Amino acid sequence: MNEVQNEGGIDRRGFLASAFLISFAPACIDLSAEQAPQALPAPLTFDEQAVAWAKDLRSILSHDPSPTNPETWNSLWETVSAGYSNDVVNLNPGSHGSPSLIVASSLRENAERHWHDSQGFYSAAEREFIDQIIPTAARLLGLGENHSTVYLTKNTTAGTEAVLTGFPFNADDEVIIASTEHPTASAYVKMREENSGVIRKPLDLPVGENVTAADIVKRYTDLVTPKTRFVLLSHISYVESHTLPVQQICQAIKAINPDIHIHVDGAHALGMMPIDIPSLGCDSYAASGHKWLGGPESSGVLWVSNHAKEMNFHPLIKDGNDPYTAATGAPNLVTALAFGEALKLHAALTPQRVWSRITELRAQVIEALKDNSKLKLISSGDPQLQSGMITYELVSTYDHQITPNDATVLAQKCAKVGLRIKNVTDFGNAYIRIGTPVSVSSKSLASGLELLRTLL
Ligand SMILES: Cc1ncc(COP(=O)(O)O)c(C=O)c1O
């Protein structure tokens, strides 16, 4: 037997991080006075750092920190950001979020254990932990204990793919989708155009500081006709970074025709803001684990309503949500376990607290860049439509006509100095997008923004 497994099927090292909120051993640092001055304690291993960080977090969370108590509140977020790599300032969690020490430790431990025992699917403890992933995700999606139609996926795209490819379209059915929807969502609408004869009805989302919820709702409802069968929209839009008024859009569309299926691409919402699917009123919702949640690459969830499950013929949706079904084949257990850790961490911090922090950091960005003549705000200033991301357009000057390539070059220059921002140029715009995840401290955000200003 290898050293990372024991008789009882409990793998202590593999579950080091998962023990975070239940129980874990104190960090093994001996600070006793007897130590000879030259016998400095060995630096903490990566996994010991994860345990120590989890301990610090537990201690702060036990004081129930809130924005009304600045001392505990600031100490919570300083501690949180200390659990992420500071090799880069990642202001692009909308592409890839930074994993916390707990997630990275889980990945490392379980990958190593897999090396020792490649058949390791499932020990009793793993199975127990895996069985908690979907219920935890369901609670974070506002579904309470109702998790029979929540599925583990590899990303948002996979969830959207399952819903769109399994939807029983007829020729000439209309699909409403924003023209700036993420290319991975559009790809499956395009496929159904080609193989089923559905008709895509594109809409342009309004841009700029003064955009209101009513403007956006109207863009969607204006396109509804008796032939509309499906609407695909993002909870937080990829290009404009608006939080769409999903609840109002769903209500308005369902008031016209309750049978229209509304699918929400929640790629950016999970890990950024509280999500309450029942109150949104949609029929399916796909989200990513590897963006704002800071989960491992290739992790995500899909929820579909019971009615949508009945109608849909995609095997993933039909076969139930065991991590291993005929539709899924063998899951990536290492990823699933680390995804579970990311969900648990988010649940412990609470989506409400995370969102409050993200909006504080967002305000810091807006303030720092507000008078910058080289940037124009594309995201709405309406608090209801704000998200953890802000999109800016690069503005031409009298001697330089800006092109999308300028945004790409700027993002590359930033990357070279350890600052991650997103260039959003897919639709011919010279846009950059800045996200404010809890993995960055206020101080590193300030230095990142200073760097950005000098590179603009
Ligand atoms: C709005 C939106 N939807 C979907 C995706 C694709 O996400 P994933 O890679 O998790 O499938 C992205 C990626 O950036 C996105 O911004």
The ligand as a MOL file (V3000), in Angstrom:
LIG
                    3D

  0  0  0     0  0            999 V3000
M  V30 BEGIN CTAB
M  V30 COUNTS 16 16 0 0 0
M  V30 BEGIN ATOM
M  V30 1 C -20.1610 34.9130 -21.2130 0
M  V30 2 C -19.2860 33.7170 -21.4350 0
M  V30 3 N -19.8590 32.5390 -21.7000 0
M  V30 4 C -19.1320 31.4270 -21.8750 0
M  V30 5 C -17.7650 31.4450 -21.8130 0
M  V30 6 C -17.0200 30.1770 -22.0000 0
M  V30 7 O -16.7720 29.6630 -20.7300 0
M  V30 8 P -16.1310 28.2320 -20.5290 0
M  V30 9 O -14.7410 28.3040 -21.0170 0
M  V30 10 O -16.2370 27.9680 -19.0700 0
M  V30 11 O -16.9450 27.2770 -21.3010 0
M  V30 12 C -17.1080 32.6440 -21.5510 0
M  V30 13 C -15.6420 32.6940 -21.4590 0
M  V30 14 O -15.0130 33.6780 -21.2680 0
M  V30 15 C -17.8910 33.8160 -21.3660 0
M  V30 16 O -17.3140 34.9940 -21.1280 0
M  V30 END ATOM
M  V30 BEGIN BOND
M  V30 1 1 1 2
M  V30 2 1 2 3
M  V30 3 2 2 15
M  V30 4 2 3 4
M  V30 5 1 4 5
M  V30 6 1 5 6
M  V30 7 2 5 12
M  V30 8 1 6 7
M  V30 9 1 7 8
M  V30 10 2 8 9
M  V30 11 1 8 10
M  V30 12 1 8 11
M  V30 13 1 12 13
M  V30 14 1 12 15
M  V30 15 2 13 14
M  V30 16 1 15 16
M  V30 END BOND
M  V30 END CTAB
M  END
